[in-house]
Amino acid sequence: MPFHLRTYLEKGEGKTIEFKETLPSKNQIAKTVVAFSNTAGGKIILGIEDKSKAVKGISEDQIHAWTDIIGNVIYDQCYPNIIPEISMIPFEEKNSYDLKKLDRKNLWKLVIKIFIMKKDLGVYNYEYTKTVFTFIFI
């Protein structure tokens, strides 16, 4: 099923969608992933301003570092194991079809989508400073 970012921007944040302009803290990543796993599942989309829903994008240099950090946090801090689907999504900002004027930096912005499926294996937790936490979204 294709992912249409514009649809999510129109709907805004809710029980199953979170927008983050920058990389959240490790604690916040784990907390949100566990909450999604314990409820209806969800998506965290990085590179989008929370309030205005403006697509800020993420530089290509940051994309790979951020995906590594996110994967490591989820693997190291969340249990039972949660396997996220982390993908880079290009966002077309302008509707320009003149190939002579094609400037990728002005036309496309990359965002990271982290998809967490609802899990039915019991309660998911995360560990932070040797303390165990359980979160749900209500």
MDTraj code that builds the backbone (N, CA, C; nanometers):
import mdtraj as md
import numpy as np

residues = "MET PRO PHE HIS LEU ARG THR TYR LEU GLU LYS GLY GLU GLY LYS THR ILE GLU PHE LYS GLU THR LEU PRO SER LYS ASN GLN ILE ALA LYS THR VAL VAL ALA PHE SER ASN THR ALA GLY GLY LYS ILE ILE LEU GLY ILE GLU ASP LYS SER LYS ALA VAL LYS GLY ILE SER GLU ASP GLN ILE HIS ALA TRP THR ASP ILE ILE GLY ASN VAL ILE TYR ASP GLN CYS TYR PRO ASN ILE ILE PRO GLU ILE SER MET ILE PRO PHE GLU GLU LYS ASN SER TYR ASP LEU LYS LYS LEU ASP ARG LYS ASN LEU TRP LYS LEU VAL ILE LYS ILE PHE ILE MET LYS LYS ASP LEU GLY VAL TYR ASN TYR GLU TYR THR LYS THR VAL PHE THR PHE ILE PHE ILE".split()
xyz = np.array([
    [0.0843, -0.1172, 0.0000],
    [0.0000, 0.0000, 0.0000],
    [0.0892, 0.1240, 0.0000],
    [0.0710, 0.2146, -0.0953],
    [0.1572, 0.3322, -0.1018],
    [0.1305, 0.4278, 0.0149],
    [0.2332, 0.4987, 0.0520],
    [0.2239, 0.5947, 0.1615],
    [0.2093, 0.7336, 0.1011],
    [0.0991, 0.8013, 0.1291],
    [0.0733, 0.9347, 0.0755],
    [0.0868, 1.0363, 0.1884],
    [0.2004, 1.1031, 0.1917],
    [0.2291, 1.1978, 0.2991],
    [0.1255, 1.3093, 0.3065],
    [0.0808, 1.3587, 0.1923],
    [-0.0177, 1.4678, 0.1925],
    [-0.1446, 1.4304, 0.2695],
    [-0.1871, 1.3060, 0.2590],
    [-0.3057, 1.2603, 0.3312],
    [-0.2848, 1.2744, 0.4815],
    [-0.1693, 1.2353, 0.5302],
    [-0.1401, 1.2452, 0.6730],
    [-0.1249, 1.3909, 0.7172],
    [-0.0691, 1.4747, 0.6307],
    [-0.0569, 1.6165, 0.6641],
    [-0.1947, 1.6805, 0.6780],
    [-0.2875, 1.6425, 0.5911],
    [-0.4237, 1.6971, 0.5980],
    [-0.4951, 1.6522, 0.7246],
    [-0.4766, 1.5264, 0.7640],
    [-0.5417, 1.4739, 0.8847],
    [-0.4794, 1.5293, 1.0120],
    [-0.3481, 1.5484, 1.0119],
    [-0.2781, 1.5959, 1.1305],
    [-0.2472, 1.4844, 1.2288],
    [-0.1876, 1.5237, 1.3411],
    [-0.1500, 1.4263, 1.4422],
    [-0.2728, 1.3697, 1.5109],
    [-0.2576, 1.2485, 1.5603],
    [-0.3670, 1.1842, 1.6315],
    [-0.3161, 1.0631, 1.7058],
    [-0.4073, 0.9720, 1.7362],
    [-0.3746, 0.8531, 1.8156],
    [-0.2720, 0.7634, 1.7473],
    [-0.2652, 0.7667, 1.6142],
    [-0.1748, 0.6773, 1.5421],
    [-0.0738, 0.7513, 1.4544],
    [-0.0578, 0.8812, 1.4734],
    [0.0393, 0.9557, 1.3921],
    [0.1066, 1.0639, 1.4766],
    [0.2377, 1.0718, 1.4655],
    [0.3177, 1.1735, 1.5361],
    [0.4091, 1.2405, 1.4355],
    [0.4130, 1.3727, 1.4360],
    [0.5075, 1.4482, 1.3539],
    [0.6186, 1.5010, 1.4444],
    [0.7413, 1.4940, 1.3979],
    [0.8565, 1.5490, 1.4697],
    [0.9444, 1.6205, 1.3687],
    [0.9826, 1.7430, 1.4004],
    [1.0680, 1.8192, 1.3094],
    [1.2116, 1.7671, 1.3113],
    [1.2579, 1.7312, 1.4307],
    [1.3955, 1.6826, 1.4455],
    [1.3930, 1.5469, 1.5160],
    [1.5072, 1.4875, 1.5300],
    [1.5175, 1.3587, 1.5965],
    [1.4860, 1.3753, 1.7455],
    [1.3844, 1.3051, 1.7954],
    [1.3528, 1.3144, 1.9387],
    [1.4620, 1.2499, 2.0228],
    [1.4545, 1.2712, 2.1525],
    [1.5486, 1.2060, 2.2434],
    [1.5272, 1.0553, 2.2372],
    [1.6275, 0.9807, 2.2781],
    [1.6167, 0.8345, 2.2795],
    [1.4995, 0.7906, 2.3662],
    [1.4828, 0.8558, 2.4800],
    [1.3735, 0.8250, 2.5705],
    [1.2385, 0.8484, 2.5023],
    [1.2245, 0.9586, 2.4302],
    [1.0983, 0.9908, 2.3629],
    [1.0689, 0.8931, 2.2489],
    [1.1724, 0.8525, 2.1757],
    [1.1538, 0.7532, 2.0695],
    [1.0986, 0.6246, 2.1295],
    [1.1650, 0.5731, 2.2338],
    [1.1230, 0.4479, 2.2967],
    [0.9819, 0.4597, 2.3534],
    [0.9527, 0.5686, 2.4180],
    [0.8211, 0.5904, 2.4787],
    [0.7102, 0.5879, 2.3729],
    [0.7315, 0.6559, 2.2618],
    [0.6303, 0.6617, 2.1560],
    [0.6134, 0.5272, 2.0877],
    [0.7237, 0.4587, 2.0599],
    [0.7178, 0.3274, 1.9951],
    [0.6428, 0.2276, 2.0833],
    [0.6711, 0.2270, 2.2118],
    [0.6027, 0.1367, 2.3048],
    [0.4541, 0.1712, 2.3129],
    [0.4214, 0.2984, 2.3178],
    [0.2804, 0.3388, 2.3236],
    [0.2054, 0.2934, 2.1993],
    [0.2646, 0.3105, 2.0819],
    [0.2008, 0.2625, 1.9591],
    [0.1842, 0.1110, 1.9616],
    [0.2856, 0.0389, 2.0058],
    [0.2786, -0.1073, 2.0097],
    [0.1719, -0.1567, 2.1061],
    [0.1492, -0.0830, 2.2137],
    [0.0509, -0.1239, 2.3143],
    [-0.0915, -0.0822, 2.2790],
    [-0.1080, -0.0006, 2.1759],
    [-0.2436, 0.0431, 2.1394],
    [-0.2735, 0.0003, 1.9957],
    [-0.2962, 0.0953, 1.9076],
    [-0.3429, 0.0641, 1.7718],
    [-0.2321, 0.0625, 1.6675],
    [-0.1051, 0.0713, 1.7086],
    [0.0024, 0.0866, 1.6118],
    [0.0090, 0.2329, 1.5697],
    [0.1050, 0.2675, 1.4844],
    [0.1121, 0.4075, 1.4418],
    [0.2354, 0.4388, 1.3613],
    [0.2453, 0.5657, 1.3249],
    [0.3566, 0.6143, 1.2445],
    [0.4163, 0.7384, 1.3095],
    [0.5486, 0.7432, 1.3110],
    [0.6208, 0.8633, 1.3531],
    [0.6854, 0.9151, 1.2255],
    [0.6600, 1.0402, 1.1920],
    [0.7168, 1.0971, 1.0705],
    [0.8093, 1.2107, 1.1110],
    [0.9376, 1.1927, 1.0822],
    [1.0391, 1.2923, 1.1168],
    [1.0628, 1.3849, 0.9980],
    [1.0816, 1.5143, 1.0276],
    [1.1066, 1.6127, 0.9230],
    [0.9862, 1.7016, 0.8993],
    [0.8863, 1.6926, 0.9893],
    [0.7644, 1.7728, 0.9764],
    [0.7417, 1.8481, 1.1062],
    [0.7188, 1.9774, 1.0948],
    [0.6935, 2.0616, 1.2107],
    [0.5602, 2.0211, 1.2758],
    [0.5604, 2.0020, 1.4076],
    [0.4413, 1.9548, 1.4794],
    [0.3180, 2.0424, 1.4563],
    [0.3285, 2.1683, 1.4879],
    [0.2113, 2.2568, 1.4888],
    [0.1649, 2.2970, 1.3485],
    [0.2578, 2.3443, 1.2658],
    [0.2197, 2.3972, 1.1342],
    [0.2072, 2.2888, 1.0280],
    [0.2612, 2.1696, 1.0546],
    [0.2652, 2.0590, 0.9590],
    [0.3476, 2.0929, 0.8346],
    [0.4386, 2.1886, 0.8493],
    [0.5271, 2.2248, 0.7382],
    [0.6322, 2.1154, 0.7209],
    [0.6549, 2.0759, 0.5962],
    [0.7549, 1.9736, 0.5686],
    [0.8911, 2.0409, 0.5629],
    [0.9716, 2.0190, 0.6653],
    [1.1053, 2.0767, 0.6727],
    [1.2076, 1.9872, 0.6044],
    [1.1828, 1.8574, 0.6091],
    [1.2744, 1.7623, 0.5476],
    [1.3954, 1.7346, 0.6342],
    [1.4727, 1.6393, 0.5894],
    [1.5933, 1.5970, 0.6599],
    [1.7032, 1.5860, 0.5558],
    [1.8207, 1.6349, 0.5890],
    [1.9307, 1.6292, 0.4924],
    [1.9711, 1.4841, 0.4661],
    [2.0241, 1.4595, 0.3497],
    [2.0663, 1.3235, 0.3157],
    [2.1739, 1.2730, 0.4112],
    [2.2566, 1.3636, 0.4631],
    [2.3589, 1.3237, 0.5596],
    [2.2961, 1.2735, 0.6894],
    [2.1898, 1.3399, 0.7335],
    [2.1242, 1.3028, 0.8587],
    [2.0413, 1.1756, 0.8461],
    [1.9862, 1.1517, 0.7289],
    [1.8951, 1.0385, 0.7089],
    [1.9554, 0.9073, 0.7595],
    [2.0757, 0.8765, 0.7159],
    [2.1360, 0.7479, 0.7517],
    [2.1728, 0.7414, 0.8999],
    [2.2246, 0.8507, 0.9530],
    [2.2585, 0.8525, 1.0959],
    [2.1323, 0.8367, 1.1806],
    [2.0263, 0.9087, 1.1460],
    [1.9025, 0.9025, 1.2230],
    [1.8386, 0.7646, 1.2170],
    [1.8376, 0.7013, 1.0998],
    [1.7770, 0.5678, 1.0911],
    [1.8549, 0.4683, 1.1764],
    [1.9877, 0.4818, 1.1814],
    [2.0687, 0.3944, 1.2680],
    [2.0359, 0.4174, 1.4153],
    [2.0269, 0.5427, 1.4556],
    [1.9965, 0.5761, 1.5955],
    [1.8597, 0.5205, 1.6339],
    [1.7609, 0.5427, 1.5493],
    [1.6241, 0.4973, 1.5779],
    [1.6198, 0.3449, 1.5924],
    [1.6793, 0.2756, 1.4976],
    [1.6816, 0.1296, 1.5029],
    [1.7494, 0.0778, 1.6282],
    [1.8619, 0.1391, 1.6642],
    [1.9350, 0.0968, 1.7843],
    [1.8561, 0.1223, 1.9120],
    [1.7906, 0.2382, 1.9209],
    [1.7114, 0.2700, 2.0402],
    [1.5985, 0.1687, 2.0569],
    [1.5277, 0.1410, 1.9482],
    [1.4151, 0.0475, 1.9560],
    [1.4653, -0.0913, 1.9943],
    [1.5753, -0.1341, 1.9362],
    [1.6305, -0.2670, 1.9660],
    [1.6831, -0.2756, 2.1101],
    [1.7537, -0.1712, 2.1546],
    [1.8185, -0.1743, 2.2861],
    [1.7242, -0.1472, 2.4025],
    [1.6201, -0.0660, 2.3824],
    [1.5392, -0.0210, 2.4944],
    [1.3969, -0.0766, 2.4996],
    [1.3455, -0.1298, 2.3901],
    [1.2067, -0.1752, 2.3891],
    [1.2004, -0.3275, 2.3941],
    [1.1087, -0.3796, 2.4741],
    [1.0929, -0.5239, 2.4819],
    [0.9517, -0.5603, 2.5228],
    [0.9019, -0.6782, 2.4825],
    [0.9659, -0.7691, 2.3892],
    [1.0068, -0.6938, 2.2619],
    [1.0901, -0.7584, 2.1800],
    [1.1430, -0.6916, 2.0605],
    [1.0321, -0.6365, 1.9722],
    [1.0533, -0.5151, 1.9261],
    [0.9626, -0.4489, 1.8323],
    [1.0419, -0.4284, 1.7041],
    [0.9853, -0.4705, 1.5937],
    [1.0528, -0.4563, 1.4651],
    [0.9825, -0.3447, 1.3871],
    [1.0428, -0.2270, 1.3806],
    [0.9784, -0.1172, 1.3080],
    [1.0075, -0.1263, 1.1579],
    [0.9244, -0.0618, 1.0814],
    [0.9513, -0.0438, 0.9384],
    [0.9960, 0.1015, 0.9237],
    [1.1244, 0.1215, 0.8956],
    [1.1792, 0.2568, 0.8842],
    [1.2086, 0.2830, 0.7371],
    [1.1515, 0.3882, 0.6834],
    [1.1735, 0.4171, 0.5417],
    [1.1908, 0.5663, 0.5175],
    [1.2603, 0.5970, 0.4088],
    [1.2798, 0.7351, 0.3668],
    [1.1752, 0.7667, 0.2605],
    [1.1053, 0.8758, 0.2794],
    [0.9975, 0.9124, 0.1890],
    [1.0312, 1.0458, 0.1232],
    [1.0379, 1.0509, -0.0099],
    [1.0560, 1.1800, -0.0765],
    [0.9231, 1.2540, -0.0804],
    [0.9280, 1.3839, -0.0622],
    [0.8077, 1.4667, -0.0656],
    [0.8248, 1.5717, -0.1735],
    [0.7345, 1.5720, -0.2707],
    [0.7414, 1.6715, -0.3780],
    [0.6750, 1.7984, -0.3289],
    [0.7542, 1.9049, -0.3227],
    [0.7045, 2.0311, -0.2690],
    [0.6364, 2.1167, -0.3747],
    [0.6816, 2.1069, -0.4963],
    [0.6273, 2.1890, -0.6040],
    [0.5726, 2.0993, -0.7137],
    [0.4833, 2.1523, -0.7925],
    [0.4295, 2.0783, -0.9060],
    [0.4912, 2.1327, -1.0334],
    [0.6173, 2.1045, -1.0538],
    [0.6889, 2.1526, -1.1715],
    [0.7238, 2.0356, -1.2604],
    [0.6874, 2.0465, -1.3859],
    [0.7153, 1.9386, -1.4798],
    [0.8133, 1.9811, -1.5878],
    [0.8742, 2.0975, -1.5720],
    [0.9725, 2.1461, -1.6685],
    [1.1069, 2.0829, -1.6332],
    [1.1462, 1.9792, -1.7064],
    [1.2682, 1.9058, -1.6738],
    [1.3935, 1.9902, -1.6892],
    [1.3880, 2.0951, -1.7701],
    [1.5049, 2.1825, -1.7869],
    [1.5331, 2.2602, -1.6582],
    [1.4291, 2.2854, -1.5811],
    [1.4448, 2.3624, -1.4570],
    [1.4478, 2.2719, -1.3342],
    [1.4591, 2.1442, -1.3562],
    [1.4546, 2.0495, -1.2453],
    [1.5706, 2.0716, -1.1495],
    [1.5408, 2.1039, -1.0274],
    [1.6402, 2.1227, -0.9220],
    [1.5942, 2.0374, -0.8044],
    [1.6545, 1.9224, -0.7874],
    [1.6106, 1.8264, -0.6866],
    [1.6030, 1.8859, -0.5468],
    [1.6959, 1.9725, -0.5120],
    [1.6956, 2.0284, -0.3767],
    [1.5730, 2.1151, -0.3524],
    [1.5204, 2.1803, -0.4560],
    [1.4022, 2.2638, -0.4386],
    [1.2719, 2.1864, -0.4554],
    [1.2775, 2.0751, -0.5253],
    [1.1556, 1.9997, -0.5522],
    [1.1255, 1.8929, -0.4477],
    [1.2278, 1.8322, -0.3926],
    [1.2071, 1.7177, -0.3064],
    [1.2673, 1.7397, -0.1682],
    [1.1965, 1.6899, -0.0682],
    [1.2498, 1.6864, 0.0675],
    [1.2300, 1.5444, 0.1177],
    [1.3267, 1.4945, 0.1904],
    [1.3164, 1.3600, 0.2452],
    [1.2653, 1.3648, 0.3883],
    [1.1757, 1.2749, 0.4209],
    [1.1315, 1.2582, 0.5588],
    [1.1501, 1.1108, 0.5945],
    [1.1534, 1.0814, 0.7222],
    [1.1651, 0.9435, 0.7688],
    [1.0298, 0.9017, 0.8256],
    [0.9822, 0.7861, 0.7820],
    [0.8589, 0.7294, 0.8357],
    [0.8963, 0.6057, 0.9172],
    [0.8500, 0.6013, 1.0415],
    [0.8703, 0.4848, 1.1278],
    [0.7325, 0.4248, 1.1514],
    [0.7098, 0.3063, 1.0987],
    [0.5802, 0.2400, 1.1121],
    [0.5898, 0.1327, 1.2198],
    [0.5000, 0.1401, 1.3168],
    [0.4956, 0.0440, 1.4266],
    [0.3607, -0.0275, 1.4192],
    [0.3643, -0.1575, 1.4037],
    [0.2405, -0.2346, 1.3996],
    [0.1891, -0.2588, 1.5409],
    [0.0564, -0.2703, 1.5528],
    [-0.0028, -0.3092, 1.6800],
    [0.0413, -0.4520, 1.7085],
    [0.0849, -0.4760, 1.8283],
    [0.1331, -0.6079, 1.8676],
    [0.0351, -0.6721, 1.9649],
    [0.0183, -0.8016, 1.9530],
    [-0.0714, -0.8746, 2.0414],
    [0.0043, -0.9744, 2.1276],
    [0.1275, -0.9424, 2.1611],
    [0.2094, -1.0342, 2.2397],
    [0.2177, -0.9924, 2.3860],
    [0.1189, -0.9226, 2.4341],
    [0.1221, -0.8767, 2.5715],
    [0.1587, -0.7293, 2.5780],
    [0.2118, -0.6877, 2.6895],
    [0.2449, -0.5475, 2.7135],
    [0.3900, -0.5216, 2.6744],
    [0.4121, -0.4120, 2.6047],
    [0.5470, -0.3713, 2.5654],
    [0.5968, -0.2651, 2.6622],
    [0.7256, -0.2697, 2.6909],
    [0.7884, -0.1791, 2.7863],
    [0.9156, -0.1232, 2.7256],
    [0.9693, -0.0210, 2.7906],
    [1.1025, 0.0249, 2.7538],
    [1.1804, 0.0552, 2.8808],
    [1.3109, 0.0429, 2.8696],
    [1.3988, 0.0645, 2.9837],
    [1.4765, 0.1933, 2.9635],
    [1.4758, 0.2770, 3.0669],
    [1.5493, 0.4028, 3.0641],
    [1.6116, 0.4209, 3.2013],
    [1.7398, 0.4353, 3.2057],
    [1.8170, 0.4477, 3.3298],
    [1.7770, 0.3393, 3.4315],
    [1.7711, 0.2149, 3.3830],
    [1.7431, 0.0964, 3.4643],
    [1.6054, 0.0978, 3.5298],
    [1.5151, 0.1830, 3.4796],
    [1.3777, 0.1838, 3.5261],
    [1.2904, 0.1398, 3.4088],
    [1.1916, 0.0559, 3.4345],
    [1.1044, 0.0043, 3.3278],
    [0.9769, 0.0859, 3.3242],
    [0.9352, 0.1256, 3.2019],
    [0.8158, 0.2053, 3.1810],
    [0.7245, 0.1342, 3.0816],
    [0.5944, 0.1534, 3.0981],
    [0.4947, 0.1057, 3.0028],
    [0.4077, 0.2240, 2.9677],
    [0.3809, 0.2471, 2.8375],
    [0.3004, 0.3591, 2.7946],
    [0.1943, 0.3132, 2.6963],
    [0.0794, 0.3833, 2.6999],
    [-0.0239, 0.3661, 2.5979],
    [-0.0747, 0.5044, 2.5610],
    [-0.1325, 0.5170, 2.4423],
    [-0.1990, 0.6406, 2.4019],
    [-0.3480, 0.6246, 2.4283],
    [-0.4099, 0.7268, 2.4905],
    [-0.5549, 0.7237, 2.5103],
    [-0.6164, 0.8517, 2.4598],
])
top = md.Topology()
chain = top.add_chain()
for i, resn in enumerate(residues, 1):
    res = top.add_residue(resn, chain, resSeq=i)
    for name in ("N", "CA", "C"):
        top.add_atom(name, md.element.get_by_symbol(name[0]), res)
traj = md.Trajectory(xyz[None], top)
